[in-house]
Structures are given as C-alpha cells and as structure tokens.
C-alpha cells in the first residue's frame, strides 16, 4: 500500500532515536526522546489551500526537522509514518 498525500500534506518516516547519550549512557526505549528528524516519503501537490497558493519546498528523500507535536501518526503493516502539513516542517537538513 502506498500513501499519496493531498493538498499541502507531507508523509514522513521518522529517523531512529539515539540509543546512547554523548557521555556513553545507553538509553532504554522508554527514556529515548522522540526525534524530530525525518525523511520525506511522499509530497502532496500543494496548490490553493484556504485561499493561499502553497508551493511545496520539500521533495521525496529530503531529511527534515518538523514541529514536536505536529502531524498524525499512521501505521501501515510494519511501517510507521507521520503525515504533517507543509508549514509544520521547520527546516531541510543538508
């Protein structure tokens, strides 16, 4: 199954959380903070949203940082995705 976002939506695959701290302490899965970094899997067409022209600035494969509480988590099979609005993406990591 494939996800095809509509309007100004973007589908992200969250990157793995750090398992150790900078000091070398191994974190359990419960104490790991959810990363805000993800890879773009699919991008909607943009267009007119609420009377404003939306130009999509991300492309599939981009590594991005998104707002902490943004989006809707979706699980399809064994894969987990986050669907966010284009304006919830804060930066493209280069």
Secondary structure, 3 states (H helix, E strand, C coil): CCCCCCCCEEEEEECCCCCECCCCCECCCCCCCCCCEEEEEEECCCEEECCEEECCCCCCCCEEEECCCCCEEEEECCEEEEEEEHHHEEEEEC
